Each structure stands twice: as C-alpha cells, then as structure tokens.
Amino acid sequence: MNKWVIVRLVVVAAAAAEGALNGWVPDRPASLMLLIGMVAYGVIAVPVVVWAQRLNPRNKPVWHFPTWRRNPLTLRDPMQFFHMAGFVFIAFGAGVVGRDLWLGLAPRPPLAELPAFGIGIVIGSYVAARLFRGQLAADVQES
C-alpha cells in the first residue's frame, strides 16, 4: 500500500473520530437550498483557487489528476490537497451522523452541511482537473 494512501486514510479516520467524539452541529437551520449552495460553492471555489494557483511561481509546471496515491500536503500540486480536504469534510460529517445515530437521535438536516461541502470540494477537484487537463501529467490524465 502506498504511504500517501495510508496518510490519507489516517487523516480521514481522525476526522471521522473527531466528528463522532465532538458531534458539532451548526446552530442555524439547514434548508435544501443551503445544502445545494454548499455543494455548488465547493464545485465553483476549487477550480477558482486552482486557477489562481497557476500563477504561483513555486508551483510545479505539471500537476497530477486527483488521487489517493499522491502527496496531499504540498501546495505545489493543489488538486491533491483539495481532494483530501473534501474527504476530510465528508468523514467529519459522517462521524457526527454516526454519533447521533448511535445515541438514538433522528438525522437532522444541519448534519448534512459538512458532508455537502466536502462532496462539493471533491467534485470541484475533478472539475478543476478537467478544466486544467492541459497542465496535468500525461501518464495520469483521463482519456
């Protein structure tokens, strides 16, 4: 198993455990439009930030398609970081939902806020990969 897969799994598991232990829930009510907005924000914000990262002079000239097998802790290949961050939000939210289910509480819409944002970030990392496929390494580029 690749060391970066292990690092990512440990970080995601820690996020899920943190969500399960602390059970953070926002105070405001959550509507369907808010959840759709959080997904859309991630889908739009990630490509914008990745586009801005193209201007960074310390940036690698070639990036890689988002994968669990690459270093997510470098900003020189920004899609790797966002890919992992999305899964961290999803895992934290899943931990909170799991805690509430364990305690016998009914699922509530505010519990979906962090997973919705995480899903948007993951989708956004793939959208960015499609938009900037000319900058991706040829060996991992999707056809």
For each residue, the residues with C-beta under 8 A, 3 or more apart:
1: 5 6
2: 5 6 68 69
3: 6 7
4: 7 8 68 69 70 71 72
5: 1 2 8 9 68 69
6: 1 2 3 9 10
7: 3 4 10 11 72 73
8: 4 5 11 12 68 72 84 87
9: 5 6 12 13
10: 6 7 13 14
11: 7 8 14 15 84 88
12: 8 9 15 16 84 87 88 91
13: 9 10 16 17 91
14: 10 11 17 18
15: 11 12 18 19 88 89 91 92 95
16: 12 13 19 20 91 92 94 95 98
17: 13 14 20 21 95
18: 14 15 21 22 92 95
19: 15 16 22 23 24 91 92 93 94 95 96 98 99 114
20: 16 17 23 95 96 98 99 102
21: 17 18 95 99
22: 18 19 96
23: 19 20 96 99 100
24: 19 92 96
25: 96 108 110 111
26: 30 110 113
27:
28: 110
29: 109 110
30: 26 34 35 108 109 110 112 113
31: 34 35 109
32: 35 36 109
33: 36 37
34: 30 31 37 38 113
35: 30 31 32 38 39 109 112 113 116
36: 32 33 39 40 116
37: 33 34 40 41
38: 34 35 41 42 113 116 117 120
39: 35 36 42 43 116 117 119 120 123
40: 36 37 43 44 120
41: 37 38 44 45 117 120
42: 38 39 45 46 86 117 118 119 120 121 122 123 124
43: 39 40 46 47 120 123 124 127
44: 40 41 47 48 124
45: 41 42 48 49 120 121 124
46: 42 43 49 50 82 120 121 124 125 127 128
47: 43 44 50 51 124 127 128 131 132
48: 44 45 51 52
49: 45 46 52 53 78 82
50: 46 47 53 54 78 79 82 125 128 131 132
51: 47 48 54 128 131 132
52: 48 49 55 56
53: 49 50 56 59 75 78
54: 50 51 59 132 135
55: 52 59
56: 52 53 59 75
57:
58: 76
59: 53 54 55 56 76 78
60: 63 76 77
61: 135
62: 135 136 137
63: 60 77 78 79 132 135 136 137
64: 67 70 77 79 80 136 137 140
65: 79 129 136 137 140 141 142
66: 79 80 82 83 125 126 129
67: 64 70 80 83 140
68: 2 4 5 8 83
69: 2 4 5
70: 4 64 67 77 80
71: 4 74 77 80
72: 4 7 8 80 81 83 84 85
73: 7 81
74: 71 77 80 81
75: 53 56 78 81
76: 58 59 60
77: 60 63 64 70 71 74 80 81
78: 49 50 53 59 63 75 81 82
79: 50 63 64 65 66 82 83 125 128 129
80: 64 66 67 70 71 72 74 77 83 84
81: 72 73 74 75 77 78 84 85
82: 46 49 50 66 78 79 85 86 121 124 125 128
83: 66 67 68 72 79 80 86 87 122 125
84: 8 11 12 72 80 81 87 88
85: 72 81 82 88 89 118 121
86: 42 82 83 89 90 118 119 120 121 122 123 124 125
87: 8 12 83 84 90 91 118 122
88: 11 12 15 84 85 91 92 118
89: 15 85 86 92 93 114 115 117 118 121
90: 86 87 93 94 114 115 118 119 122
91: 12 13 15 16 19 87 88 94 95 118
92: 15 16 18 19 24 88 89 95 96 114 118
93: 19 89 90 96 97 111 112 113 114 115 116 118
94: 16 19 90 91 97 98 115
95: 15 16 17 18 19 20 21 91 92 98 99
96: 19 20 22 23 24 25 92 93 99 100 111 114
97: 93 94 100 101 107 111 115
98: 16 19 20 94 95 101 102
99: 19 20 21 23 95 96 102 103
100: 23 96 97 103 105 106 107 108 111
101: 97 98 104 105 107
102: 20 98 99
103: 99 100
104: 101
105: 100 101 108
106: 100
107: 97 100 101 111
108: 25 30 100 105 111
109: 29 30 31 32 35 112
110: 25 26 28 29 30 113
111: 25 93 96 97 100 107 108 115
112: 30 35 93 109 115 116
113: 26 30 34 35 38 93 110 116 117
114: 19 89 90 92 93 96 117 118
115: 89 90 93 94 97 111 112 118 119
116: 35 36 38 39 93 112 113 119 120
117: 38 39 41 42 89 113 114 120 121
118: 42 85 86 87 88 89 90 91 92 93 114 115 121 122
119: 39 42 86 90 115 116 122 123
120: 38 39 40 41 42 43 45 46 86 116 117 123 124
121: 42 45 46 82 85 86 89 117 118 124 125
122: 42 83 86 87 90 118 119 125 126
123: 39 42 43 86 119 120 126 127
124: 42 43 44 45 46 47 82 86 120 121 127 128
125: 46 50 66 79 82 83 86 121 122 128 129
126: 66 122 123 129 130
127: 43 46 47 123 124 130 131
128: 46 47 50 51 79 82 124 125 131 132
129: 65 66 79 125 126 132 133 136 142
130: 126 127 133
131: 47 50 51 127 128
132: 47 50 51 54 63 128 129 135 136
133: 129 130 136 141 142
134:
135: 54 61 62 63 132
136: 62 63 64 65 129 132 133 140 141
137: 62 63 64 65 140 141
138: 141
139:
140: 64 65 67 136 137
141: 65 133 136 137 138
142: 65 129 133
143:
